[in-house]
Every structure is written in structure tokens, then in C-alpha cells.
């Protein structure tokens, strides 16, 4: 039963992250250009360890197609060149807009959850 609860919790967290991964990646890239694995390390350092490389590449591809990020290659230590992502002007605007939308959504959810937990 404990394993089932862990699976449900993991799935719930995954679903919540799916809705905000775009803005999280844009925020990480806004700090400075990064390659995929580096982004997952930055996200994990901030508490989003459930985000793996496999889940970010489809999002990065979509962000690139939408013109929110662009890419460049840079040599790595001993391996092939890495593909780095950097924010475009359009991506910077999207980050500002989505960040504000997230704050408003989070405030609403916090208000609902706060109301529920204070009644118990």
C-alpha cells in the first residue's frame, strides 16, 4: 500500500510540474544559457528533482519552435559539442507574462487550500 501511495504522489507531482515546466525552464535559461543536463541540475537544486532530462527535451523543442529560445553549440570537456539554449526577446516577454500568471494562480490555489485547512 505504501508503494501505491508513493506512485500516486509521484504521478500527482509529475502532473503539476507538467503545467509549469515551460516557465521553470525559461527562468533557468534566463539566468544564463544552459544545456539540458545543466538545467535539470539547476531545477533539482531548487527542489524540482522529479524533472529529468527526458521530460525537458520535448518542452525545449517546443520553446525553440515557438521562438522563445534559440540554440548554439559549444565545445565540452572531452565530448561532443553541447547544445545550449538561450532566451530570445520573445522568450523574455513570455517569462514575464507566465510568471505573473503563475503568481496569480498560486495565490488563488493558496487561498482555496488555506480556507480548507483552517476549517479542519
N, C-alpha and C positions, 0 to 999 in steps of 0.2 A: 504494500500500500504506500509506503514511503517513497519507493521508486516512481510509482504512478504520480504522486503529488509533485515530485521533482520534475517529471516530464511535462506535466500541465503547467507548472510555474515557468519552466524554460520556454515552452511554446507561447505562453502569455507575454513574457518579456520579449520574445522574438517578434511577435505581432505588434507590440507597442513600438519597438525600435524601427520596424519597417516603415512606419508612418513618418518618422523624423530623421531617418538616416541621411536623407538628402541634405538637410540643413546642418546636421552634425558634420558631414564631410566638407561642406562648403566652409564651415567655421574652422575646421582643422587646416584646410588648404589656405585659408585667408591668413593664417599665422605666418606661413611660408610654404612654398611649393614642396610637395612630398610625393613619394611613390607609395604604392599600395600597402606594403607591409609596414612601412613607417606610419601610415595613417592608422592602421589597426593598433599599433603600439601607443600612439597618442590617445586614441579613443579609450583603450584599456586603462591607461594612466589616469583617466578621468572617471573611471567607474563603468565603462561600457565594454567590459571584457567579453561579452557574448557576441560581439561583432567580429566575424572572421573575414579573412581575405576573400573567400568565396562569395560572401554576401555583398562586398563593396564593389567588386568589378562590374557587375551589371548596372549598378547605380552610377558609377563613374562614367561608363559608356553612355548612359542616358544624359548625364550632365554635360558631357562633351558634345553629343549630338544636338543638345539644346543650346549650345553656345555659352554655357555658364562656366566651363573650364576649358582650357586648352592644354596641350601637352608638349613636352620636349624630352629629348633623350640626353642622358648624362652618364658618363663613364662611372662604373662601380669599382670597388676594390676587388680585382681579380675575376670578376664575372662579366657577363654581357652588359651593355649599357642599360640603365634603368629608365623606365618611362615615368616621368614626373608630371604632376598635374599642378596647374596654377589657375587662380581665379581670373576671369575676364571682368571687364567693367559691368557687363550684364550680370555675371555671377555675383558680383559685389552688391548690386541692387537687389538681386533675388535673396541674398543672405540677409540683408537689412529687412526686407519685406517679410520673409519667412520667420525671422527671429521675432519680429513684432507679433505675427500671427501665433507663434508658439507661446509667447508670454501671455497673450490673451486667452488662449485655450487652456494653458496650465492654470491660470488664475481661476477660470471657470470650473475646471475639474477640482482644484483645491477647495473651492468654495462648496462644491457638492459633497466632496468627501469629508470636509470639515463638519458640515451640517450633519452628516450621517454618523460620524464617530462621536460627536458631542451628545447625541441623543441616547447613546447606549448606557 
